[in-house]
Amino acid sequence: MTIIEKDNLFEVAKARGLEPQEVVEILISNGRDIYIDFLEEHLGELVFQGLKKVEETMTYKIESGLIFPLTPNSRIDHLL
């Protein structure tokens, strides 16, 4: 059976006297999967890094209500 808990990371961190990054690190070290739930629509701009410079910027939209897993290769310092 899979148990899913939906908690606000920032509320949990505040209640425990921790930084949000610490809560994420603890959950991941205990084998938990972390998901990002977009409550509001977000617009962003893609930035390409590498050998070939891309002159035109690309924008993207994340619609509200979408849920994405935080992948193991994601860096916590870029998300919070």
N, C-alpha and C positions, 0 to 999 in steps of 0.2 A: 504494500500500500504506500502511496506517495502522499506525504503531508505537505501542504503548501501554506505558508504563513505570509501574510502581506502586512508588513509594518513599514512605517516611515523611518528610514535610516536616521534622519536627523533627530527625530523624537526619541528613538531608542538610545542614541548616543548621549543625548542630553540627560535622559533619565538615569543612565549609568555613569555619568560623569566622564565620558570618553569623547574623543574626537571621532567624527564619522569614518575616517580612514581606519582607525583602530577597530571599529566594529566590523568593517568589511574584511580586514585582515584576519580577525578572529573567526568569522564565519567561514571564510575560505580555508583557513588552516584546519577547521573542523569538518571539512568535506562538504560544505553547503554550496549550493548553486545560488548565484545572485542574478536578479533580473532588474532591468530598468523599465519602469512603467511611466510612459509619457502621458501625463494628465492633461497637458495643453499642447497645442500645435507649436512646432519649432521650425524656424527657417535657419539654414546654415550655408556655409560656403566651403566647398572642397578645396583643400590646399594640397598640391602635389609636391613631393620632395623626391629628388633623385637626379639622374644625369640629364634628363631632358626637361627643359623649362616649358611649362604650359602657360601661354600668354593669357588665354581666356579663362576667367573664373567660372566655376560651375556652382550653381546653387541647388540645394535640395530641401525638401520639406518632409518633416516627420509628423504624421497626423496624430491627433490626440487618441488615446486609447490603445496605442500599440505597445507591446511588451517585447523587449529584446534581452537575450542572455548577455551577461557580462562575460566575455570570453577570457580564457586563461592568459592570453597574450595582451590583454588590455592593461594599461597602466593606471593605477588608482589615482596618481597625482594629476592625470589629465582629466579625470571624470569629476572630481570633487573640488 
